[in-house]
Amino acid sequence: MFFRANYFELAPKAIQILMNQEDYLRKQFSISETVTIPIWELIKLRVSQMNQCAFCIDMHSKDALSHGESHERIIGLSAWRNMPLYSKTELAALDWAEYLTLANPVDEEFYKNTVEVLGEKAVVDLTIAINAINSWNRIAKTFMPEVGSYKP
């Protein structure tokens, strides 16, 4: 069996930058009144679904469950727009995550509507978080760590 590069060993300083970003986001979402850690986990899972990153889907499903997320809401996440399971805040965050992941240009109305629900600080942090999970998805899809190996 062919194993791909161990990116943690080969680029430790670069990976540490990404890990520091995760630490920043964890701190911000742990004190936020809008985008919380559980919402962040939903965002990471939904973006990973969109990017078809098996390793990250496995990881973030486990993390979401460990933060109290229900199986029903995790299963419904792939059709979140049509499921009556998510709050107004979660809907705005998921919409923002999908929009940015698809690299759509953000017009004034969409930006304004998102800020009205989430607030400017949360939109900034959420944008960084969406960028981060997209980055992690691309790394994991390239170097293919073993799906199922992640333990929360």
RODO-2510 file (C-alpha; in nm, 4 decimals, decimal comma):
residues 152
     n   res          X          Y          Z
     1     m     0,0000     0,0000     0,0000
     2     f     0,1249     0,3463    -0,0892
     3     f     0,1218     0,6057     0,1878
     4     r     0,1171     0,9726     0,1073
     5     a     0,3305     1,2422     0,2674
     6     n     0,2948     1,3073     0,6389
     7     y     0,2218     1,6793     0,6213
     8     f     0,2521     1,7213     0,9991
     9     e     0,6132     1,5980     0,9879
    10     l     0,7182     1,7560     0,6585
    11     a     0,5739     2,1059     0,7150
    12     p     0,5428     2,1449     1,0934
    13     k     0,5663     2,5249     1,0924
    14     a     0,2953     2,5589     0,8290
    15     i     0,0687     2,3132     1,0099
    16     q     0,1321     2,4991     1,3363
    17     i    -0,0005     2,8161     1,1713
    18     l    -0,3210     2,6299     1,0878
    19     m    -0,3384     2,4846     1,4389
    20     n    -0,2925     2,8334     1,5907
    21     q    -0,5805     2,9517     1,3745
    22     e    -0,7938     2,6672     1,5138
    23     d    -0,7009     2,7733     1,8682
    24     y    -0,8018     3,1332     1,7923
    25     l    -1,1365     3,0215     1,6485
    26     r    -1,2052     2,7864     1,9400
    27     k    -1,1506     3,0734     2,1844
    28     q    -1,3718     3,3113     1,9855
    29     f    -1,6573     3,0643     1,9429
    30     s    -1,6419     2,9572     2,3074
    31     i    -1,7255     3,3149     2,4155
    32     s    -1,9512     3,4132     2,1251
    33     e    -2,3215     3,4547     2,1887
    34     t    -2,4081     3,3869     1,8239
    35     v    -2,1652     3,1499     1,6502
    36     t    -2,0851     2,8944     1,9182
    37     i    -1,8650     2,5848     1,9206
    38     p    -2,1599     2,3565     1,8262
    39     i    -2,2448     2,5826     1,5299
    40     w    -1,8774     2,5851     1,4301
    41     e    -1,8840     2,2045     1,4295
    42     l    -2,1915     2,2078     1,2026
    43     i    -2,0122     2,4474     0,9680
    44     k    -1,7010     2,2288     0,9547
    45     l    -1,9150     1,9239     0,8850
    46     r    -2,1269     2,0909     0,6153
    47     v    -1,8273     2,2373     0,4321
    48     s    -1,6548     1,8985     0,4497
    49     q    -1,9662     1,7394     0,2979
    50     m    -1,9626     1,9937     0,0168
    51     n    -1,5929     1,9247    -0,0460
    52     q    -1,6465     1,5479    -0,0174
    53     c    -1,3656     1,5124     0,2349
    54     a    -1,4226     1,1717     0,3948
    55     f    -1,1623     1,2144     0,6699
    56     c    -1,3045     1,5518     0,7762
    57     i    -1,6664     1,4315     0,7594
    58     d    -1,5748     1,1483     0,9949
    59     m    -1,3810     1,3815     1,2258
    60     h    -1,6404     1,6568     1,2452
    61     s    -1,9326     1,4171     1,2856
    62     k    -1,7559     1,2759     1,5908
    63     d    -1,6708     1,6233     1,7202
    64     a    -2,0284     1,7452     1,6700
    65     l    -2,1626     1,4467     1,8627
    66     s    -1,9127     1,5091     2,1425
    67     h    -2,0428     1,8679     2,1665
    68     g    -2,4002     1,7464     2,2131
    69     e    -2,5222     1,7499     1,8550
    70     s    -2,8009     1,5036     1,7719
    71     h    -2,7786     1,2303     1,5110
    72     e    -3,0942     1,3678     1,3502
    73     r    -2,9412     1,7124     1,2937
    74     i    -2,6169     1,5622     1,1628
    75     i    -2,8071     1,3431     0,9185
    76     g    -3,0275     1,6359     0,8152
    77     l    -2,7325     1,8647     0,7534
    78     s    -2,6974     1,7681     0,3873
    79     a    -3,0515     1,9060     0,3314
    80     w    -3,0468     2,1776     0,5984
    81     r    -3,2487     2,4283     0,3953
    82     n    -3,5493     2,1952     0,3967
    83     m    -3,5185     2,0627     0,7511
    84     p    -3,6976     2,2420     1,0377
    85     l    -3,4153     2,1524     1,2765
    86     y    -3,1939     2,4600     1,2708
    87     s    -3,2184     2,8019     1,4355
    88     k    -3,2137     3,1342     1,2520
    89     t    -2,8501     3,1778     1,3577
    90     e    -2,7553     2,8314     1,2323
    91     l    -2,9359     2,8910     0,9027
    92     a    -2,7502     3,2190     0,8477
    93     a    -2,4152     3,0564     0,9345
    94     l    -2,4784     2,7585     0,7070
    95     d    -2,5883     2,9852     0,4239
    96     w    -2,2725     3,1962     0,4641
    97     a    -2,0560     2,8823     0,4737
    98     e    -2,2030     2,7387     0,1568
    99     y    -2,1891     3,0704    -0,0249
   100     l    -1,8214     3,1253     0,0544
   101     t    -1,7242     2,7630    -0,0076
   102     l    -1,8739     2,7905    -0,3555
   103     a    -1,6637     3,1090    -0,4011
   104     n    -1,9668     3,3234    -0,4801
   105     p    -1,9169     3,7005    -0,4767
   106     v    -2,0801     3,8501    -0,1672
   107     d    -2,3173     4,1297    -0,2628
   108     e    -2,4249     4,4069    -0,0265
   109     e    -2,7677     4,2604     0,0475
   110     f    -2,6385     3,9140     0,1379
   111     y    -2,3624     4,0637     0,3521
   112     k    -2,6048     4,2992     0,5290
   113     n    -2,8583     4,0219     0,5954
   114     t    -2,5896     3,7940     0,7371
   115     v    -2,4472     4,0677     0,9609
   116     e    -2,7983     4,1473     1,0874
   117     v    -2,8347     3,7912     1,2155
   118     l    -2,4790     3,7135     1,3247
   119     g    -2,3099     4,0490     1,3900
   120     e    -1,9923     4,1807     1,2305
   121     k    -1,7438     4,0088     1,4656
   122     a    -1,9093     3,6702     1,4153
   123     v    -1,9107     3,7176     1,0370
   124     v    -1,5384     3,7905     1,0414
   125     d    -1,4592     3,4895     1,2618
   126     l    -1,6959     3,2664     1,0651
   127     t    -1,5328     3,3721     0,7383
   128     i    -1,1921     3,2777     0,8801
   129     a    -1,3375     2,9469     1,0022
   130     i    -1,4841     2,8688     0,6605
   131     n    -1,1507     2,9457     0,4983
   132     a    -0,9815     2,7196     0,7534
   133     i    -1,2024     2,4158     0,6976
   134     n    -1,1771     2,4547     0,3215
   135     s    -0,7991     2,4546     0,3639
   136     w    -0,8042     2,1474     0,5898
   137     n    -1,0342     1,9674     0,3444
   138     r    -0,7914     2,0248     0,0612
   139     i    -0,4975     1,9058     0,2681
   140     a    -0,6806     1,5918     0,3835
   141     k    -0,8065     1,5109     0,0335
   142     t    -0,4516     1,5436    -0,1011
   143     f    -0,2645     1,3450     0,1634
   144     m    -0,5513     1,1114     0,2576
   145     p    -0,5132     1,0355     0,6281
   146     e    -0,6940     0,7152     0,7229
   147     v    -1,0690     0,7666     0,7560
   148     g    -1,1801     0,6536     1,1005
   149     s    -0,8411     0,7095     1,2611
   150     y    -0,9518     1,0315     1,4341
   151     k    -1,0429     0,9941     1,8004
   152     p    -1,1988     1,2978     1,9741
***
